[in-house]
């Protein structure tokens, strides 16, 4: 069994969520994901996905689980926000399960100069350990996303895949894994293929976009035929979701991404 091809609808399509789901499906995607579930009509999303023949592969967590750039709390990386962060993630997991989504994406917030990196990392681990039983009970995977601080998100706490893998390993749950974003990690550290294939048991979701520009695969420096081929050969059977800003027509960008993936999966 090979990986599924997903599309992060708000990044690719500048339109309503339901239209974006329909267009992603028409362009050949197997799955879709989206960001702000609290602002969405969950029943309408479910119905549209089912009618279009695509799965919902993930949603971004609410509240503390969506903090990327704000130095204001709450965030997973702030020890004082543990109870709020756990509650935000648990209700996101429950909504994902209701929607039929397989993953909840969580971010962790900013680096805090008044706290040690170890204290912030321990805070993230503690939150995810408390959330893990809810994720396991609902058969939803919480995926932690490292982001680059060099180009897009200055000050973000979890930047490297190594720190992300350390957190996931410390939580030690089959339903807490890493979201490996190829775009972010190419900017942060490179060595994409080896990192992905050597830590396959800890990777629960993959995002792709090319570098530079964050456009669809094939527009930049990354050899995505090689990256996706290595994933396939390693037996990754999760979702590879295109989280990119199309360089031109969005439908054509998704179609080219699907064609690239199909060539690898044949």
C-alpha positions, 0 to 999 in steps of 0.5 A: 500500500502506498501513500495518499495524495492530499491537498491543503485547501486554504493554501492552494485554493483562494475560494470557499472551503466547499468549492476548494474540496470539490476542485481538489477532488476534480484535480485528482487528490485523494484527500483534503485538509484545512485549517480553522475547523471552528469557523467551518460548517463541519457537516457541510465539509463532511458532506462535500468530501463524501460527495466528492469522493475524498477523505479528510486527512486533517485539521489544524488544532484550535486555540493553543494548538494553532499558535505559530507566530504570536508571543501572546499565550496560549501555546503548548510551549508555555508550561502555564498553558498546559490545561488550556492546551490539553483542552484545545487539543482534546476538543480538536481530536473529538471534532476530527473524529466526528468529521472522519479526519485522521489527523490533528495538526498542532503547532507549539508557539514561540521560543521564550527567552525567559525559559530554557529550551528544556523547560519548553520541550518538557511542556510540549511533551507533557501536553501531548502525553495528556492528550494521547489517550483521547487521540488513541480512543478516537483513532486520531493521530496528533501530528506535531509540526516543526517550522522554519524560523529562517524565512517564514516563522522567526522565533518559532520553538520547534524548528528541527526534525531532531527536536520534533522526533525527541518530543514524539519519542518521549510521548511514546504513543502510536497516536502522537507523531511528527508532521514532516514538512519538506519545505520547512525542513529543506530550509532549516536543515536539508537531508530530507530523504534520509531523515524521512526514511530513517524515522518513518515510524515517527512520521505521521503526516507529510507536507510538500512544497518546493524551495524557494517560493513555496510553490508546487513540486517541480518549481524549485530545487527539490527532486520530488520524484526522488523524495516521493519515491524514497517514501514509497519504497520505505513503505510510508502509507500515510498522506502526502499533502500539497501545502503550497501556493500555486505558481499559476492556475491552482487546478493545474498545480494540483494536477501536476502534483498528482501526476508526479505522485502517480508516476511514483506510485505505479 
